[in-house]
Amino acid sequence: MPKGMSKLKQLQILSNYIVGKNEDSGIQELGGLSNLHGSFGIQKLENVTYANQARSAKIRDKKHIDELWLEWSLDDDLVSDTQTEEDILESLQPHNGLKELTIWGYKGTIFPNWLGHCSYQNMTSVSLESCNNCCLLPSLGQLPSLQSLRIEDFDQLKSIGMEFYNNEGNQHSSPIAPFSSLELLEFGNMPCWENWYLPNSEAFPKLKSIQIRDCPILKGDMLDRVLMRIVSSSSNALKVCKLEIQEGNLGWGKEMTLDGDSLSIRECESVMEYAKVIHHLTSLQEIHISGCSSVVSLGSNCLPKSLQKLTILHCSKLEFPQQQQQKYDFIELRVEHSCDSLSSLSLDAFPNLKNLQIRGCSNLESVSMSWPPHTSLQHLTISKCSKLASLPCDMNSLLPSLQSLDLRACPNICRLPEGGLPLNLKSLTVGGCQQQLSSLSWMDNLDTLTHLTIDGSNCESIMSFPKVGSLPHLNTLHLFRFPNPETLECNELLCLTSLQQLHISFCDKLENMEGEKMPSSLLLLQIKECRLLGEHCKKKHQQIWPKISHIPTIQVNGNQIF
């Protein structure tokens, strides 16, 4: 730092001060700077060797500082005299009007009493990081305005007990509920943390988000109970309209987020542990369950009536009861790589369903329904279900509202269901396996179809693009992931007199166009990740450009060609 800092008596803005080892750059130079405003940080506090030096900085007299950052370097975490470190931090006590405090790299084993004292009425944010020698958290529960608390990189901390909530150690003497204003709580990288104690059901009444990362020995069952307690006691619980439950495999960590719009819980052992909480969330509209390994029977009686959307991902042991009386009221269901016990799915159990997506259900053999028409279903997606052998019969009359059908990578579904597809179908996606593309009788009598997508994935033996037949009202055609076709036959498209958009993507060998030209009705030709054809179009190749030059908009990888 420059020499003579102490002479700048009227200095108001100083973002940070780096403590030097010499007297003219030591912390005592801050003593006369009483007019500092706003945000202020002190770095290299390891260069302060005595508490008297820290006191001479007169941090408590700097009443215009809103945010304070105190930082020790991490070069030497093992100090010989932790008491001196604690005395130094004691001497750096800020004024009571401080709003935000960050302490980074502190080398003491405990924190001073001022940190967390209820006299800090305006403190809204506290962040304690890389305090690797600390074995006891400060008493922060009585800060009346604290909204955000972050605790990270505490290598020695083993337990969070009563001291975290009340510095008097007596919960009955607390003037306010512990952490009465806290909304965001984060813990991270605490390798020895094993136990966490909650004092009573009134703690954390306004908590909206809790995140716990890289705490490998924190007992899972105990943490589940803590999360349950927090959710159950939250004043916002009845307002929740989204629930997300996930158990991931990218490292240990749990996360729960709760606010007026959503509740998410990640890394749980069992969905049913939260059944009581879900039951009380009377405004719940969405549930997202992912990666839960426990056996769970998800009956309609454990889901709130208000539920609108259910998503289940990578939950192999989750079960849907198929009793005749079971009815689910939600309007959107998404199941991916889950429900291994599910061999058949009856649409009768979902009378209000508008959107159904099923992907990668390895044992699903049939999707069925009884004779009464299902008038709600508008969008149906079924893909990567290798055992699926049948779709509902008479879809044309029993699914009168179906507007889009995505049916891919189901090798046993290679022909139309009995009775044909719904006559009002507007969007169809097929392919993903060679069996489905061997015959495109899918398009017969679909006069209302406006959008067609053909997926060439896993179709290495197909050397040319499928003939799409006569679809008089087709507006958009998308051909993608065909690995081997080299030529696009333009004349095959001329019968599509209403075609306005043609999208071709991820066709590595495609480079030529044959025939007269593209349909005159085309308004957009979009080519993406087709290296050979894209280069020819950009260079206006003489064998290609005359076939497409009449199209108003031509794009290659998002860039328009003029």
N, C-alpha and C positions, 0 to 999 in steps of 0.2 A: 504494500500500500504506500501511497505518497507520504512523505514526512509532513508533520505539522497538521494532521487531521483535526487535532483537538482545538485548533484556533478557528475553525469554521463554525463559529457559534450560531449563525443563522441558517446553516445547512438544513434543508427540509427533506430532500430526496437522496437516499443512499440505498441502493438495492441490496448490496451486501458488503461486508467488511471481512477481509481475510487477516486473521490474527498472525502477526509475525513473532519471531523469537526475540527480537531486539526491543529495547524500551520504547524507541520512537515509532514502532509499528505494533506495539502490544495492545491488548484489549483496553487498557486504561485510557487510551486515546479517545475512546468513545464517551468518556465521562462528561465532557462539556457539551456534547451534541444533544441538547434537550429538545430541540425543535424538529427532530426527525418525524416525518409523516408517512402514512401508508404502509407499504410492505418493506420489511427489513430482515436481512439474514446475516448471521455471523458464522464464518467458516474457519476451519482449522483450530477448533477449541482445544485440541490436544496440546497446543502451545501455551495454554494457560496452566501454570504450575501451582498456583496458590489461590485459595478462595478469596483472599484480600484483593488480588488482581481483578477477579470477576466482579467483586462488589464495587470496585472503583469505576467500572463501566456505567454504573447507575442506570441499568436497564429499566428499573421500576419507575424512574422519573420521566421516562419518555412516553408521555401520556397520549401522543398523537399516532402511535404505531398501531395499526389494525391487525397486521399479519407479522408473525415472528418465526424465523427459521433458525434453529440452533444445530450446528453440524460439527461432528468430530470425524476426522479421517479414519479409515479402517485399517491403517497400516499396522497397528499394534492393539489388538483387542484385549490381550492379557496384560493388564496394568498391575503394578505392584501394590498400589494403594487405592483400593476402590472407595474408601472413605473420603479421600481428597476429591475424587471425581464427583461424589455425591454432594460434597460441600460446595464445589464449583457450580453445579447445576442449581443448588439451593440459592446461591448468590446471584444467579441470573434470573431471578423471579421478575416477570413482567408486571405491568400495571393491570389493575382489575378490569379495565375497559377493553382488553384484547379480545379480538374476535376469532382469529385462527392461529393455531400453534403447531409447528412441526419440530420434532426432535429426531435427529438422525445420527446414528453412530455413537450414542452415549455409552460410556464404558462402566458405569456404576452398576451395582446389583439391585438397588431399589431406587425409587423416585422420591423426590422431596414432597412434603405435605402440601405445598402450595399447588402442585399439579392436581387439579380435580377439586379444589376447594370451592364450595358453593358461592363464594363471594365473586367468582368470575361469571357474572350474570349474563354477559354478552358473548361468551365463548360458544361458537357454533360448529367449529371444526377442530379436531385434534388428530394428528398423525404421528405415530411412534414407529420408527423404522430402524432396523439394523442395530438394536440395542442388545447385543449378543450375550452380555453378562447378566442381564436382568432375569431374576427368578420370581419376581412378584410384580404384577401390574399395579399402576397407580389407581387410586379411588376416583373414578370418573363418573360414577352413577348419579352424583348429586349436582352435576353441572346442569342448570335448569334449561339452558338454550341449546345444548349440544345436539346437533343434527347429523353430523358425519364423524365416524370414528374409524381409523385405519390402524391396524397393528400388524406389523410384518417383520420377518427375519429376527425372531427371538429364539436363539439357539438353545437357551437353558430353561426356558419356561416350561414347567410340567403341569401346572394346575391353575385354573382360574376359579377363585373362591369368593367368599363374602366380601373380601377387601375390595373387590372390583366395583361393588355397588354402593358401599357406604363406608366412609373412612372412620366411622366410630365403631364399626364391627357389630352393630346392633340394628337389625332390620326394623324393629319396632319404633326406633327413634328417628327414622328417616322422615324428614318433613315432606318429601315428595316421592312419588313412585320412582324407582331406579330407572335412569335413562328415559325420563318422561317425554323428551322431545326428539329422541334419536330416531332417524329415518334410515340411515345407511350404516351398516356394520360390516367391516371386512377384516378377515384374518388370513395371513399368508405365510408360508414357509416357516412353520414352527415344528421342527422335527421331534421334539420331546414332549409336546403338549398331549396330555392323556386324559385329563378330567376337566369337566366344566360344570360349575354349580350355578343353578338359578335360585334366587332367594324366595320368590313367590310369584303368583300368577299375574301380578300387576307390573312386573318388569317389562320394559320395551313396549309400552302401549301404542306407540305410533310407528313402529318399525316397518319399513317398506322393503328393505333389501338386506339380505345377509349373504355374504360370500365367504367360503372357506376353501383355501387352496393349499395343497402341499403340506398337509398335517397328517402324516401317515399313520400315527399310532393313536390318534383321537378315536376313542371307542365309538363304533358306528351305531350300536343300539342306544348308547347314551345320547349321541348327537341327534338321532331321530326323535328322542323324547324332548330334547331341547327345542328342536324345530317345531314339533307339535305344540309345545307350550306357548311358543311365541305366536304361532298362527292362531291358536285357540284364544289367546288373550288380546289379540290385536283388535283395536276398535274399528279397523277397516274391513274385517273379515267378511261381514255381511254384504259388502259392496263388491266383492271379488267377482269378476265375470270371465276370468281365464285361469286355468290351472295347467301347469306343465311339470311333468315328473320324468326325470331322466337319470339313468345310471350309465355313465360313459366308460370308455376303456382307454382314454388318453392320459392316464395319470389320476392319482387320487384327488378327489375334491368334491365338495358338496356346495350347492348354491340354491338359495331360496330367495325369490323376489315376490314381494307382496305390495300392491298398491290398489287404488280404487278400480283399476282396469284389469289387473292381472296378478296371478300367483303362479310362480314357477318354482319347482323343487327338483334339483338335479342330484344324481348319485345316491338314490335311496335303495334300500335293500328290498322293500316290498311296498307295492302300491297300497295294499290294504291297511298298512299301518296308518295311513292318512284318511281312512274311510270316515272316521268321525269328523275330521275337519271338513272334508268334502261335503258331508251331509249338512253341515251348518252354513255352507256357502250358498245361500238361497238365490243369489243372482248369478251364479256361475254359468258361463256360456261356452267356455272352451276348456278341454282337457287334452294335454299332450303327454303321452307316456312313451319313454324311449329307453331301451336297454335294460329293463328290469328283469332280473333272472329268476325271481320267485314264481311259484305256481299261484296264479291269481284267477279267480272266477269273477268276471266282470258282469254281474247281473244288473238288470235295469233298476232294481231296488236300491243299489248302492250309488247310483248316479242321480244328481239333482234333476228335477223336472225342467229346470230352466236351461239345461245343457243344449247347445246348438251344434257344437262341433267336437268330434272325438278323433284324435290322431294316435295311432299305435305303431311304433317303430322298433324293430329288433327286440321283440318280447316273445320269445319262442314258446314260453309256457303259459302265456295268457290265454284264457278260455272265454268264449262267448256261449252262455247257456242257450240251448236251442229248444227249450220247452215251448209248447204251443202258446201258452199264455204270456210269454215274455214279449214285451213291446218296448222299443226304444224310441224316444220322442225327438232325438236330434235330427238335424237336416243335412249334416255332412259327416261322412265316415271315411277315414283313411287308414288302411292297414297295410304295412310293408314289412316283409320278412318276419312275420310274427304268426302267432296262433297255430303252432304245428299240429294241434289236435283238431283243427277245423278242416273237415272233409267236405262239408256242404254248407252253403249259406242260403238261407231263405229270406227273400226280400219282404216277406210278410211281417217279419219282426221289426221292420223299419218303415212304418206307413207314411212318415213325413219326410223321408230322405229325398234330398234333391241332388246330392253329389256323392257318388260312391267310388272310391279308388282302392283297388286291391292289387298289390304288387308282391311277387316273390313268396306267396303262400304255398309252400312246397307240396302240401298234401290236399289242397283244395281240388275236389273233383267236379263239383257242380255248383251252379248258381241257379236257384229255382224260385218259383212263386206259384201261388194258387190261382184260380181262375179270375177272381176280382181284379180289375185293372188297377195298376199302381200309377196314380195320376200325378204324383209329385216328382218322381225321378226324372231329372233333366240331363245329368252328365254321368256316364258310366265309364270307368277305366279298369281294365283287367290286363295285367301283363306279368310275364315271367312266372306263370303258374303251370308247371310242366305236366301236372296230372289232370288239369282241367279238361273235361271231355264234353261238357254240355252247358249250353246257355238256356235261359228260359224259352220254352216253346211259345209260339204265337206272340213274340215280342211286338209285332206290328200292331196288335190290338191291346195287349196287356200293358204296354209301356207307351201310351199315346203322347206323353209329354217329352220323351227322350229326344234331345237335340244333338248330343255329341256322344260318340262311342269310340273309345281307344282300346283296341284289342290287339296286343302284340306279344310275341314270344310265348305263345301258347300252342305248341306244335300239334296238339290233338284237336284243335279247333281250326279246321281247314275248309269248312264249308258253312253255308248259311244255316242258322238254326231253323227248325221246322216252322213254317209259316212266314219266314223271312224277317228282315229287319224292319224297324218302325218306319212307316212311310213318311213321317215328318222329320226324319233325321237330316240334320244340316251339316254336321261335321263328322268325318270318319277317319280314323288312323288305324292302319293295319301293317303287318310285317314283323320284323324282328326275328323271323325264322323262315327257313326256306319253304316249309310246308304251307305256310299261309299265302305265300306269293306264287305258288305253283299254279293257282287259278284265281283270277280276280272276279269270280262270280259275285263277290261281295257287292259290286256296284250295280248289279242288275236291278232295274225297276226303282232306282233311287233318284227319282226325278227332282226331288227337293234338295239334294245334296249340293252345298255351296263350297265346302272346304274338304279337301282330301289330302291326307299325308300318308306317304308310303315309306316305311322304314326298311332299309336294306341291310341292317345289321345281321351278322351271322349268315349271310347269303353269298358266300364266296363263289358258288358255282353258277350264279346268275350273271350272264355276260352282257345282257342288254336290259334296258329299263322296261318294266311291265307296261303292257297296253292298257290304258285306262278306260277304253270303251267310250260309249256315248253318254255323256253327262251334260245335258243341255244347259243346266243352270250353274255349273261349277264356276266359282269365282276365284278360288285360290287353290293352287296345287303345290305341294312341297315334297320334293324327292331328296332323301338324305341317307348318308352312310352306305352307299352302294360301293363296295370296294373295287369291282372289276370292270363295269361298263366303261367303254372308251368313247362311245358316240351317242348323241341325243338325236333321235329322229323327229325333226320338226313337223313333218306331215302327220304324225300320229296325234299331234295336238290341235290340228286345224279344225277338227270337229267340235272342239270345245269353244263354241262361239261366244260364250259369256266370260271366258277366262280373262281376268284382269291382273292377277299376280302369279308369278312363277318363282318359287324359291328352290334353289339347288345348293346343297351344302354337304361337305365332307365326302366328296366323291373323288378320290385321289387320282384315278387314271383317266377321268373324263377330260377330253381335250378337243373333240370334234362335234360339229353339228351338220346333219345332212337333211336334204329336202329343200323346199322352196324358202319358207321363212316361218317365223313364229306367228301365232294368231294375231290378226290386226287389232283385236280387242285388248291386248295386253297393255297395261299402264306401268307395270313394275316388273323388272327382271332382277332378282337378287341372287348373287353368287357368293358363297362363303366357304372358305377353306377348300376350294377346288383349284389347286395351284396351276395346273396346266391350262384349264379353260379360262381361269381368271386372267392369266397373262395374255392369252390370245385376245380376250375382250378389251383389256386395257390398251393393247397395241393395235386394236382395230384390224385384226387379221382379215385378209381379203376373202377367205372362205367362210368366215363367221359374221363379220360385221354387216354384210348386206341382209342377213337373216334377222338381225335384231335392231338395226339402226332406226327403225320406225317406232321403237318403244320409248316413251317419254322419259322414263327414269330407269337407268341401269346402274346397279351398285355392285362393286366387288369388294368384299370384306369391309363393308360400311362406307366406302368411298364412291362417290358418284362419278360416272364417266360421262364426259361431255363431247 
